[in-house]
Amino acid sequence: DIKQIASRLPQNRQTVLFSATLDPAIEKIAAQLLNAPKRIQIADRQTKLDHIEQRLHYVDDLMHKNKLLDHVLRDAGLKQAIVFTATKRNADLIADNLYADGHTAAALHGDMNQRERNRTLTKLRKGDLRILVATDVAARGIDISDITHVINFDLPKFAEDYVHRIGRTGRAGATGIAVSFASSKDSIHLKRIERYTGHPIASHIIPGLEPRSKVSRHNDGHKKSGTPAHRKGKH
């Protein structure tokens, strides 16, 4: 669509690109449309992570993942949270299940019309919603100071999207917590994220919700309820 629009514009023009993230696909389009551009970056990926504690929980299956999600959302320190999913259908399904379990939750995704999206975001800003279940596209640009937790129910495909997601918490000098769920199938995405951010994500174990199968990862230490990895022998 962007290429089609550009093809109808006059050759003598100024073109400026604004983007919250720059994945390879967007960079390719930028290279085609921009002529020797000057790149202005407001903040690098490292500064976005300074005030965010990152946690990883390994999951066995969908049932295990849902139990972990419920446990994390019942944390008394959680004020508001965004739960990220890979698909619109999952966003609706998870939001409905959470609402049925007594959570004040709603979905936000691209299939909703603008009025529905505005209504949901207004509820979130007013504090009438505690949990927003969203896809990447729908959650772009959300800046709400009361979001204390970001939960990656599904890991993103692109490492840069991970930084964008967890940047919804820890805003304006506040601290935040980013929780990610990963199965053995997610090891490639996890490695890409850690390579991109330059930091390993410490894995945690919640007593009673331990994964049945051990996931082996180079230099990975499990943490149990905040216990440092070097004390894992006491699990």
Secondary structure, 3 states (H helix, E strand, C coil): CHHHHHHCCCCCCCCCCCCCCCCHHHHHHHHHHCCCCCCCCCCCCCHHHCCEEEEEEECCCHHHHHHHHHHHHCCCCCCEEEEECCCHHHHHHHHHHHHHCCCCEEEECCCCCHHHHHHHHHHHHHCCCCEEEECHHHHCCCCCCCEEEEEECCCCCCHHHHHHHHCCCCHHHCCEEEEEEECHHHHHHHHHHHHHHCCCCCEEECCCCCCCCCCCCCCCCEEECCCCHHHHHHC
